[in-house]
Structures are given as C-alpha cells and as structure tokens.
Amino acid sequence: MKLLDLTLDTPAENLALDEALLEQAEAGPCGDDVLRLWESRQTAVILGRSSRIDDEVNLAACTTASIPVLRRCSGGTSVVIGPGCLMYSVVLGYQKNPALRMVDVAHKYVLGKVLDAVKQFLPSAVFQGTSDLTLNNRKFSGNSLRCKRDHLLYHGTLLCGFSLDQIGRWLKSPPRQPEYRQWRSHEEFVTNLGLDLASLRRALADQWDAKDVLKAWPKSLTSELVEQRYRQAAWHHRL
C-alpha cells in the first residue's frame, strides 16, 4: 500500500483529492492501494452525499460564522472537521480482496485496521453501530464509503484534540442515530482520543503496511473536481 500524507489548502480541495484518488484508481490498471492522512486547517461542515442540509445543519449559524458547508462524495451523515481531527482515507481494489464488495465486510475490514492502530494506545476502544469507533461508549470516529466498479473509497474522522463544542454549534441532532447513542446530545456523545497526531499517523501507516510514499497523486484531476463540483454551491446545497 502507498502512503499519501498530504493536506491541501482548503476543505474543498481535500474533499476533491479523496474523490480523485478513487477515480484515478478506477481509470488505471490495477495498482497499489492507497492510505491518505490529512488534517483540515479550517473548521468546516461536511455533508454526506445524500444529506439534507435543513435536517442536519445549523445553516444560519454556519453562514454567520463563515463556516463552509461542503458535500463529500460518500454517504453517511454530516460531520464537523478542523484542527485536531485527523482524517484518513483508503482506496482499495476489489481484485485483491473481492469480499470488500459487501458493505458490511468493508466496514469491518477497514475499521478493524483503524481500531487496531488506536488500541495500541487505548486498548478499550471498540467498534459500535454501523461504522463508529468508540471509547467508553462515546464516539471518536465516524466513517463512510463510496463504492465503484473496481475500487472503493473508505474514509473517516479520528477526534484527537478537536474543539468538541463546535459540533453542537454547527450541527443539529442527526435524523438517523445508532441505537447505542440513546439520543444523547453531541456534547454527551463524542469524545477526543487525546493522542499525539504524529504517533497515531505512524500507527495507522504501520497497520496498513503503507511504507512507500505515493508520489504521483492526481493533481490535475483534483483541480478539475474542485472547479466542476467542490466550488459549486449547486453541488453542496442541492438537497
């Protein structure tokens, strides 16, 4: 597996790069899987592909505070990202692991590796719900995926030293909730890992055996997707 530890300047560019990595994999011959790690320099709300803004986001508050509200290419509900929230993405080919075509298998496979990395520091961390990782019954990682013909993109968040009060400020209570949440508020439901980001990065790279740097990342395609989609209000506010 190749490693790309790269944060671009804006949340829009970072979302575009995740999608570009998936599209690059789909367009070319079967190559190496990719692990990408990044940390947004700016607070932003990220909608799921089918999220409805009115149901999930305090849009007026975001607008007043100039918090960008963007839409990713994968499913799931809205999240808040920013400094102290480590983002990871993996692009995996079905040819090497055909069972990943089954969504439940994909969740267990990817989150199993992420969880093993976290457990090196916090052994009591567990997998709960459909795609959450938790510590003491409080969520520190939300995740989603996008499946295409020959590859999937699986990506998510790892709260390490994030300003958790921002989540309830910018997001409404989600319309779809796992049973274990028990309708707790954002503040009661989420937690930080309190881990050093550099150490967690190394642990993730080790778990994925990502030893070689991906040098030829898709710059042109990323720029195209930014212009065609991720800078377009019609994409972000379409639902």
FENWO-V898343 format. One record per residue. N is the residue number from 1. RES is the residue in one small letter. SS is DSSP state (alpha for helix, beta for strand, coil for the rest). PHI is phi as a letter, one per 20 degrees, with the letter a starting at -180 (* if undefined). Layout:
# FENWO-V898343
n | res | ss | phi
N | RES | SS | PHI
N | RES | SS | PHI
This chain:
# FENWO-V898343
n | res | ss | phi
1 | m | coil | *
2 | k | beta | e
3 | l | beta | d
4 | l | beta | c
5 | d | beta | e
6 | l | coil | b
7 | t | coil | d
8 | l | coil | e
9 | d | coil | f
10 | t | coil | c
11 | p | alpha | g
12 | a | alpha | f
13 | e | alpha | f
14 | n | alpha | f
15 | l | alpha | f
16 | a | alpha | f
17 | l | alpha | f
18 | d | alpha | g
19 | e | alpha | f
20 | a | alpha | f
21 | l | alpha | f
22 | l | alpha | f
23 | e | alpha | f
24 | q | alpha | f
25 | a | alpha | f
26 | e | alpha | f
27 | a | alpha | e
28 | g | coil | d
29 | p | coil | f
30 | c | coil | g
31 | g | coil | c
32 | d | coil | f
33 | d | coil | f
34 | v | beta | c
35 | l | beta | d
36 | r | beta | d
37 | l | beta | c
38 | w | beta | b
39 | e | coil | b
40 | s | coil | f
41 | r | coil | e
42 | q | coil | c
43 | t | coil | f
44 | a | beta | b
45 | v | beta | e
46 | i | beta | d
47 | l | beta | e
48 | g | coil | f
49 | r | coil | g
50 | s | coil | d
51 | s | coil | f
52 | r | coil | e
53 | i | alpha | g
54 | d | alpha | f
55 | d | alpha | e
56 | e | alpha | c
57 | v | beta | c
58 | n | coil | e
59 | l | alpha | f
60 | a | alpha | f
61 | a | alpha | f
62 | c | alpha | f
63 | t | alpha | f
64 | t | alpha | f
65 | a | coil | e
66 | s | coil | l
67 | i | coil | e
68 | p | beta | f
69 | v | beta | d
70 | l | beta | c
71 | r | beta | d
72 | r | coil | e
73 | c | coil | e
74 | s | coil | d
75 | g | coil | e
76 | g | coil | n
77 | t | coil | e
78 | s | coil | f
79 | v | beta | c
80 | v | beta | d
81 | i | beta | c
82 | g | coil | r
83 | p | coil | g
84 | g | coil | n
85 | c | beta | d
86 | l | beta | e
87 | m | beta | d
88 | y | beta | c
89 | s | beta | b
90 | v | beta | c
91 | v | beta | d
92 | l | beta | c
93 | g | beta | e
94 | y | coil | f
95 | q | coil | g
96 | k | coil | f
97 | n | coil | b
98 | p | alpha | g
99 | a | alpha | f
100 | l | alpha | f
101 | r | alpha | f
102 | m | coil | e
103 | v | alpha | g
104 | d | alpha | f
105 | v | alpha | f
106 | a | alpha | f
107 | h | alpha | g
108 | k | alpha | f
109 | y | alpha | f
110 | v | alpha | f
111 | l | alpha | f
112 | g | alpha | f
113 | k | alpha | f
114 | v | alpha | f
115 | l | alpha | f
116 | d | alpha | f
117 | a | alpha | f
118 | v | alpha | f
119 | k | alpha | f
120 | q | coil | f
121 | f | coil | d
122 | l | coil | c
123 | p | coil | f
124 | s | coil | e
125 | a | coil | f
126 | v | beta | b
127 | f | beta | e
128 | q | beta | c
129 | g | coil | m
130 | t | coil | e
131 | s | coil | b
132 | d | beta | d
133 | l | beta | d
134 | t | beta | c
135 | l | beta | c
136 | n | coil | l
137 | n | coil | m
138 | r | beta | c
139 | k | beta | f
140 | f | beta | c
141 | s | beta | b
142 | g | beta | d
143 | n | beta | b
144 | s | beta | b
145 | l | beta | b
146 | r | beta | c
147 | c | beta | d
148 | k | coil | c
149 | r | coil | f
150 | d | coil | d
151 | h | beta | b
152 | l | beta | c
153 | l | beta | d
154 | y | beta | c
155 | h | beta | b
156 | g | beta | a
157 | t | beta | d
158 | l | beta | c
159 | l | beta | f
160 | c | coil | d
161 | g | coil | b
162 | f | coil | e
163 | s | coil | f
164 | l | coil | f
165 | d | alpha | f
166 | q | alpha | f
167 | i | alpha | f
168 | g | alpha | f
169 | r | alpha | f
170 | w | alpha | d
171 | l | beta | d
172 | k | coil | e
173 | s | coil | f
174 | p | coil | f
175 | p | coil | f
176 | r | coil | d
177 | q | coil | c
178 | p | coil | f
179 | e | alpha | g
180 | y | alpha | f
181 | r | alpha | f
182 | q | coil | l
183 | w | coil | l
184 | r | coil | f
185 | s | coil | f
186 | h | alpha | g
187 | e | alpha | f
188 | e | alpha | e
189 | f | alpha | d
190 | v | beta | d
191 | t | coil | b
192 | n | coil | e
193 | l | coil | f
194 | g | coil | m
195 | l | coil | e
196 | d | coil | f
197 | l | alpha | f
198 | a | alpha | f
199 | s | alpha | f
200 | l | alpha | f
201 | r | alpha | g
202 | r | alpha | f
203 | a | alpha | f
204 | l | alpha | f
205 | a | alpha | f
206 | d | alpha | f
207 | q | alpha | f
208 | w | coil | e
209 | d | coil | l
210 | a | coil | e
211 | k | coil | d
212 | d | beta | d
213 | v | beta | f
214 | l | coil | f
215 | k | coil | e
216 | a | coil | e
217 | w | coil | e
218 | p | coil | f
219 | k | alpha | f
220 | s | alpha | f
221 | l | alpha | f
222 | t | alpha | g
223 | s | alpha | f
224 | e | alpha | f
225 | l | alpha | f
226 | v | alpha | g
227 | e | alpha | f
228 | q | alpha | f
229 | r | alpha | c
230 | y | alpha | f
231 | r | coil | d
232 | q | coil | d
233 | a | alpha | g
234 | a | alpha | f
235 | w | alpha | f
236 | h | alpha | f
237 | h | coil | d
238 | r | coil | f
239 | l | coil | c
